[in-house]
Amino acid sequence: MIENRSGGAVQLLEVDYPSASFGADSLAAGADFHYRLQVQGSGPVSVQYTAGDGSQIKKTGPTLVERQEGRLEIVLLPGGQVDFHPQLTPHP
């Protein structure tokens, strides 16, 4: 899930993770975007978007490992900050 707590709408939101990506054209301030990840392969997750002031934000988060399951919360914060909150099972 992605939570937009940045204080403004964001545009061109994209999340990349091993072997896949997803996104949205826009995400309103205070809105949430739900997506189910299916991790195939291993590697970092990253998020990029255009902030309300036009700045380009790109942040890298935790490394995902193939076959992990659980929840990954990405919180977009003011000032281009991003928090990643993984709640994933260990690699089997």
N, C-alpha and C positions, 0 to 999 in steps of 0.2 A: 504494500500500500504506500502511496505517496501522499503526504499531507502538505498542502501549501500554507505555511504559516509565515510567509515572507512579508506580508503586509500589502501585497499587490498581486495583480494577475501576472502569470508567466506565460510565455509563448514558446512554441517549438520544443516542448519537453521530450527528452529521449533518455531512456535507461538502457544501457548495454550490459549484458552479462554473458557468461560463456555460451557460445553457440546461438545466441538470440538477442533480440532487442524489442522494445515496445515504446510507445509514447503517445502523446496527445498534442493536437495543434495548440491548445491553450488550457490553462487550469486557473480558475478564478481564485481570488484571495479567500482563504478559509475552506476551500474545497478539498476533497479527497479523491484519489484515483485508485481503484482496486484492479489488481492484475495478478493472475496466478502464474508463478514461475515454475518452469520445469528445467532443472539444471542438468545439462548434458555437457560434460567437460568441466574443466577447472579453470579458474581465473578470477580477476577482480570484477566487481560491479562498478559502473560509473554512471553518473547522471550529468546531463547538460541541458541548459535551457537559456532562454533570453529573459532577463529580469524586466520589470516594469520600466526601469530607466534606460533600457536598451543595451545594458551590459551583458556580455556573454559569460555564463558561469559554467564551469566544468569541475566536478569533484570526483575523486576515486574513493570507493568504500572498501568493504571487506572482500577477501577472496572467498569465492564459493567453490565447493568441491562437488564433483558429480555424485548424484544420488542423495544429496542432502535434502532434507525436507523441513518444513516449518514456515516461519514468517520473517519477512524482511520489511521493516518500516523505514521509509526514507522521508525525512522531514526537511522541507525547504524553509530556511529561516531568513530573517532580515540581514542585509549586508552581504548577500551571496554565500552565506554559511549553509552547510548541509549536515545534518546528523543522520547517521545510519544506525539502526537498532536491529541487529540480527538476532533471531530466536530460532536457531537452526540445530537440527540433530547433528552430532558428530559424524564424520565420514565413516560409513560402515566398514 
